[in-house]
Amino acid sequence: MLATGWKAAKAYFADDDPLVAAANLVALVVLWNQPFYPLYVYWAVGPDIAPTFYTFLSTPFFFAVPALARVNSCAGRALLPLAGIGNTVLSAKVFGVASGVDNFLLPCVLLGFVLFGPSERVVAIGIGAVGFLAFTVLHGHYGEPVHSYSAEEYASFLKMNALSAGTLTVFIGLLVINLMSSATKR
């Protein structure tokens, strides 16, 4: 049964197009990590994890990336960074910008540029602009967070989110290296 599930998941996230395969892999990594986010917050910040469950509102969007990419490659690839930006904006409202959750806008914008070829430059620039505007226009204008934390908890939250966003950015960088090496072999 487990082997059958693994085969089905592998088939769902696989794609012959290297850009779609990269988007699907990042979506899978995000989906794999989402259930652990409440635990990360519990261990790094404190026991009040109820607000973390808002982050699961984005799960269906990340899960839909491969399905949408099968229908329209560009739309599927665009869904990934846009879902990330949406999740980041929602999380900034829930936790407050002091949580450092808006650090996740960086890997989202990076994905917007990495997942599109030269003929899709307008899409890449559009996603980059959405991420940039989310940071510059919304930052500091979310109002009171859904849940406030102490200064010490926010310091831990910031450290955790900066580390997580940095790790995701490095992972995307490694994907870029693989994309470049596969492009030079063609």
SERO-4910 file (N, C-alpha, C, O; in steps of 0.05 Angstrom, whole numbers):
BEGIN
 pado doro    nc1    nc2    nc3   cac1   cac2   cac3    cc1    cc2    cc3    oc1    oc2    oc3
  Met    A     16    -24      0      0      0      0     17     25      0     12     44    -15
  Leu    A     38     26     17     56     49     18     71     52     -8     75     74    -18
  Ala    A     79     30    -19     94     30    -45     76     41    -67     85     56    -85
  Thr    A     50     34    -67     32     44    -87     28     74    -84     27     88   -103
  Gly    A     25     83    -59     22    111    -54     47    127    -63     44    149    -75
  Trp    A     70    116    -57     95    129    -65     97    131    -95    105    151   -106
  Lys    A     89    109   -109     90    109   -139     71    130   -150     78    145   -169
  Ala    A     47    132   -138     27    152   -147     38    180   -143     35    197   -161
  Ala    A     50    185   -120     60    212   -114     83    218   -133     85    241   -144
  Lys    A    101    199   -138    123    203   -156    113    210   -184    124    228   -197
  Ala    A     93    195   -193     82    200   -220     68    228   -221     70    242   -241
  Tyr    A     54    236   -199     40    261   -199     60    285   -200     54    304   -214
  Phe    A     83    283   -187    101    305   -186    122    304   -208    139    323   -210
  Ala    A    123    283   -224    143    281   -246    134    296   -270    110    300   -275
  Asp    A    153    306   -286    147    319   -311    172    319   -328    194    321   -318
  Asp    A    168    316   -355    191    316   -373    203    344   -377    227    346   -383
  Asp    A    187    365   -374    198    392   -376    214    399   -351    203    398   -329
  Pro    A    239    405   -354    256    411   -330    246    434   -313    249    433   -289
  Leu    A    234    454   -325    223    477   -310    199    468   -294    196    476   -270
  Val    A    181    452   -306    158    442   -291    167    423   -270    157    424   -247
  Ala    A    186    406   -276    196    387   -256    208    402   -232    204    393   -209
  Ala    A    222    424   -237    233    440   -215    211    452   -199    212    452   -174
  Ala    A    191    463   -212    168    475   -197    154    454   -181    147    459   -157
  Asn    A    150    430   -192    137    409   -178    153    400   -154    142    394   -133
  Leu    A    179    399   -157    196    391   -135    195    411   -112    193    403    -88
  Val    A    196    437   -118    193    457    -97    166    455    -84    164    457    -59
  Ala    A    145    451   -100    118    448    -88    117    424    -69    105    425    -48
  Leu    A    130    402    -77    131    378    -60    146    384    -34    138    375    -13
  Val    A    168    398    -36    184    405    -12    167    422      7    168    418     31
  Val    A    153    442     -4    136    459     13    114    442     25    108    444     49
  Leu    A    101    425      9     80    408     20     90    389     42     76    384     62
  Trp    A    114    379     38    126    361     57    131    375     83    129    364    105
  Asn    A    139    401     82    146    416    106    123    429    120    124    434    144
  Gln    A    101    434    106     79    448    118     68    435    143     63    449    163
  Pro    A     64    409    144     54    397    169     73    400    193     64    398    216
  Phe    A     98    405    187    117    408    209    120    436    219    132    441    240
  Tyr    A    108    456    205    111    484    213    101    489    241    114    503    256
  Pro    A     77    478    249     69    482    277     89    471    297     93    483    318
  Leu    A    102    449    290    122    438    308    147    456    310    158    460    331
  Tyr    A    155    467    286    178    485    286    172    509    304    189    518    320
  Val    A    148    520    302    140    543    318    139    535    348    148    550    365
  Tyr    A    129    512    353    128    502    381    156    501    393    160    510    415
  Trp    A    174    488    378    202    485    388    218    511    389    233    516    408
  Ala    A    214    528    369    230    552    367    218    576    381    233    594    391
  Val    A    192    578    381    179    603    390    164    599    417    168    614    436
  Gly    A    147    579    418    131    574    442    107    556    436    103    548    414
  Pro    A     92    550    457     70    531    455     45    540    441     28    524    434
  Asp    A     42    566    436     17    576    423     20    573    393     29    591    379
  Ile    A     11    549    383     14    543    354    -12    546    339    -11    543    314
  Ala    A    -34    552    352    -60    553    338    -58    572    313    -70    565    292
  Pro    A    -45    595    314    -44    612    290    -30    600    266    -35    608    244
  Thr    A    -13    580    271      2    568    249    -17    553    230    -10    548    207
  Phe    A    -40    545    239    -58    529    223    -70    546    199    -80    534    180
  Tyr    A    -68    572    201    -76    589    178    -59    583    154    -68    585    131
  Thr    A    -34    575    158    -16    570    136    -25    546    119    -17    544     95
  Phe    A    -42    529    130    -52    506    114    -72    515     93    -80    499     76
  Leu    A    -81    540     93   -100    549     72    -86    549     45   -100    547     25
  Ser    A    -60    550     44    -46    550     19    -40    522      8    -32    518    -15
  Thr    A    -43    501     25    -36    474     17    -49    465     -9    -35    454    -26
  Pro    A    -75    470    -14    -87    461    -39    -74    474    -63    -72    462    -85
  Phe    A    -64    499    -60    -52    513    -83    -25    500    -90    -19    496   -113
  Phe    A     -9    494    -69     17    480    -75     12    453    -87     27    444   -104
  Phe    A     -9    439    -77    -15    412    -87    -24    413   -116    -21    394   -131
  Ala    A    -37    435   -124    -48    438   -151    -27    445   -172    -33    443   -196
  Val    A     -3    452   -164     18    460   -183     22    439   -205     20    447   -229
  Pro    A     27    414   -199     32    394   -220      7    391   -238     10    388   -263
  Ala    A    -17    390   -226    -41    386   -242    -46    409   -261    -52    405   -285
  Leu    A    -42    434   -252    -46    457   -269    -24    458   -291    -30    465   -313
  Ala    A      0    450   -284     22    450   -303     17    430   -326     26    434   -348
  Arg    A      2    409   -320     -5    390   -342    -25    402   -361    -25    395   -385
  Val    A    -41    420   -351    -61    434   -368    -48    457   -383    -52    461   -407
  Asn    A    -32    473   -367    -19    496   -378      7    500   -363      7    508   -340
  Ser    A     29    494   -376     55    494   -364     62    520   -350     71    521   -327
  Cys    A     57    542   -364     63    569   -353     46    575   -328     57    585   -308
  Ala    A     21    569   -330      3    574   -307     11    557   -283     10    567   -260
  Gly    A     17    532   -287     26    515   -265     51    525   -252     53    525   -227
  Arg    A     70    533   -268     95    544   -257     90    570   -242    103    576   -222
  Ala    A     72    587   -253     66    613   -240     51    609   -214     54    625   -195
  Leu    A     35    588   -212     20    583   -188     38    580   -164     32    588   -142
  Leu    A     61    567   -168     79    561   -145     88    587   -131     83    590   -107
  Pro    A    101    606   -145    110    630   -130     86    648   -121     88    661   -101
  Leu    A     65    648   -137     41    663   -128     28    652   -103     20    667    -86
  Ala    A     27    625   -101     17    613    -77     35    619    -53     26    624    -31
  Gly    A     61    619    -59     80    626    -38     77    655    -28     78    660     -5
  Ile    A     74    673    -47     70    701    -40     44    704    -24     43    718     -4
  Gly    A     22    691    -33     -3    692    -19      0    681     10    -11    693     29
  Asn    A     13    659     12     18    647     39     34    665     56     29    667     80
  Thr    A     54    678     45     71    697     60     55    721     70     58    729     93
  Val    A     39    732     52     22    755     60      3    747     82      0    762    102
  Leu    A    -10    725     79    -29    715     99    -14    711    126    -23    719    147
  Ser    A      9    699    125     25    693    149     35    719    162     36    721    187
  Ala    A     42    739    146     50    765    157     27    778    172     31    790    193
  Lys    A      2    775    162    -21    785    176    -26    769    202    -33    781    223
  Val    A    -23    743    201    -28    726    224     -8    730    246    -15    734    269
  Phe    A     18    730    239     40    730    258     51    758    263     64    763    284
  Gly    A     48    776    244     60    802    245     87    802    231    100    781    229
  Val    A     96    825    221    121    826    206    145    822    224    166    814    214
  Ala    A    142    826    250    164    821    268    172    791    268    194    785    278
  Ser    A    155    774    258    161    745    257    181    739    236    193    717    235
  Gly    A    186    758    218    205    753    196    194    735    174    209    727    157
  Val    A    168    729    175    157    711    155    159    723    127    158    708    107
  Asp    A    160    750    125    162    761     98    189    756     85    193    763     62
  Asn    A    208    743     99    233    734     87    227    714     65    243    710     46
  Phe    A    204    700     66    197    681     46    190    693     19    187    679     -1
  Leu    A    187    720     19    182    733     -7    206    730    -25    203    729    -50
  Leu    A    230    729    -14    254    726    -30    254    701    -47    258    702    -71
  Pro    A    251    677    -35    250    653    -52    227    653    -71    229    641    -93
  Cys    A    205    666    -64    182    667    -82    188    683   -107    183    675   -129
  Val    A    201    706   -103    209    723   -125    230    709   -142    230    710   -166
  Leu    A    249    696   -129    270    681   -143    257    660   -160    265    656   -183
  Leu    A    238    645   -150    224    625   -166    210    638   -190    210    626   -212
  Gly    A    200    662   -186    187    676   -208    206    681   -231    198    681   -255
  Phe    A    231    685   -226    251    689   -247    263    663   -257    271    662   -281
  Val    A    266    643   -240    279    619   -248    262    600   -265    272    587   -282
  Leu    A    236    600   -260    218    580   -273    208    588   -300    192    574   -312
  Phe    A    218    610   -311    207    620   -337    230    626   -356    251    637   -349
  Gly    A    226    618   -381    246    623   -402    244    651   -413    226    666   -405
  Pro    A    261    657   -432    262    684   -444    236    693   -457    228    716   -456
  Ser    A    221    674   -469    196    681   -482    174    686   -462    152    696   -469
  Glu    A    179    680   -436    159    684   -415    168    706   -396    159    706   -373
  Arg    A    185    723   -405    196    744   -388    175    761   -375    178    770   -352
  Val    A    153    766   -389    132    783   -378    120    770   -353    114    784   -333
  Val    A    116    744   -354    106    729   -330    125    732   -307    117    737   -284
  Ala    A    151    727   -313    171    729   -292    172    756   -279    173    759   -255
  Ile    A    172    777   -296    172    804   -285    147    810   -269    148    824   -249
  Gly    A    124    800   -279     99    804   -265    100    792   -237     91    804   -218
  Ile    A    110    767   -235    112    754   -209    131    769   -191    126    773   -167
  Gly    A    154    777   -203    173    793   -187    160    819   -177    165    826   -154
  Ala    A    144    832   -193    131    857   -185    111    851   -163    109    867   -144
  Val    A     96    829   -165     76    823   -144     91    818   -117     82    828    -96
  Gly    A    113    804   -118    128    799    -93    140    824    -82    140    829    -58
  Phe    A    151    841   -100    163    867    -92    141    885    -79    146    898    -59
  Leu    A    118    886    -92     96    903    -82     86    892    -55     78    907    -38
  Ala    A     85    865    -53     76    854    -28     93    863     -5     84    868     17
  Phe    A    119    864    -10    138    873     11    136    903     15    134    912     38
  Thr    A    138    918     -6    140    947     -3    114    961      5    114    980     21
  Val    A     92    951     -6     66    964     -1     53    954     25     43    969     41
  Leu    A     55    927     29     41    916     52     57    916     77     46    916     99
  His    A     84    915     75    101    913     99     95    936    118     97    959    111
  Gly    A     88    929    142     81    949    162     53    959    160     45    977    176
  His    A     37    949    142      9    958    139    -11    936    142    -34    938    132
  Tyr    A     -4    915    155    -22    893    159    -42    898    183    -61    883    186
  Gly    A    -36    918    198    -52    922    223    -43    903    244    -21    891    242
  Glu    A    -59    900    265    -52    882    287    -52    854    277    -70    845    263
  Pro    A    -31    838    285    -31    810    277    -54    795    291    -65    804    311
  Val    A    -61    772    279    -82    755    291    -73    747    319    -89    744    337
  His    A    -47    742    321    -36    734    347    -10    749    352      8    749    334
  Ser    A     -6    761    375     18    775    382     36    758    399     26    742    416
  Tyr    A     62    761    396     81    745    412     98    765    428     98    789    422
  Ser    A    112    755    447    130    772    463    155    779    446    159    767    425
  Ala    A    170    799    454    194    807    440    214    783    437    226    779    416
  Glu    A    216    767    458    234    744    457    224    723    437    239    711    423
  Glu    A    197    719    437    186    700    419    189    709    390    195    694    372
  Tyr    A    185    736    385    189    747    358    218    744    349    223    738    326
  Ala    A    237    747    367    265    743    360    270    715    351    284    710    331
  Ser    A    259    696    365    261    667    357    247    662    331    257    647    314
  Phe    A    223    674    328    208    671    303    224    681    279    225    668    258
  Leu    A    235    705    283    251    717    261    275    699    254    280    694    230
  Lys    A    288    689    274    311    671    268    302    646    254    315    638    234
  Met    A    280    634    263    270    610    250    262    615    221    269    599    203
  Asn    A    247    636    216    238    642    189    260    651    171    260    644    147
  Ala    A    280    665    181    303    673    165    318    648    156    327    646    134
  Leu    A    322    630    175    336    605    169    321    588    149    332    577    130
  Ser    A    295    586    152    278    570    134    277    583    106    280    568     86
  Ala    A    273    609    105    272    622     78    300    621     65    302    617     41
  Gly    A    321    624     81    348    621     70    353    593     59    365    590     38
  Thr    A    345    573     74    348    545     65    333    540     39    343    527     21
  Leu    A    308    550     37    292    547     13    306    562    -11    306    551    -33
  Thr    A    317    585     -6    331    600    -27    356    584    -37    361    583    -61
  Val    A    371    572    -18    394    556    -26    384    532    -42    397    525    -63
  Phe    A    363    519    -34    352    496    -49    345    505    -77    350    490    -96
  Ile    A    332    528    -80    325    538   -107    351    543   -123    351    538   -147
  Gly    A    371    554   -110    397    558   -123    408    532   -134    419    531   -156
  Leu    A    406    511   -118    416    484   -127    399    474   -151    410    462   -170
  Leu    A    373    480   -151    357    473   -174    366    488   -199    366    477   -221
  Val    A    373    513   -196    382    529   -218    408    517   -230    411    515   -254
  Ile    A    426    509   -213    450    495   -222    443    471   -239    455    467   -260
  Asn    A    424    455   -229    416    431   -244    403    439   -270    407    426   -291
  Leu    A    386    459   -270    373    468   -295    394    478   -315    391    472   -339
  Met    A    414    492   -305    434    502   -323    451    480   -335    458    480   -359
  Ser    A    457    460   -318    474    438   -328    458    421   -348    469    410   -367
  Ser    A    431    418   -344    416    402   -363    412    418   -389    410    406   -410
  Ala    A    411    444   -387    408    461   -411    433    460   -428    432    461   -453
  Thr    A    457    459   -416    482    458   -431    487    431   -444    502    429   -463
  Lys    A    473    410   -434    476    384   -445    459    380   -470    464    361   -486
  Arg    A    440    398   -474    422    395   -498    436    406   -522    424    406   -544
***
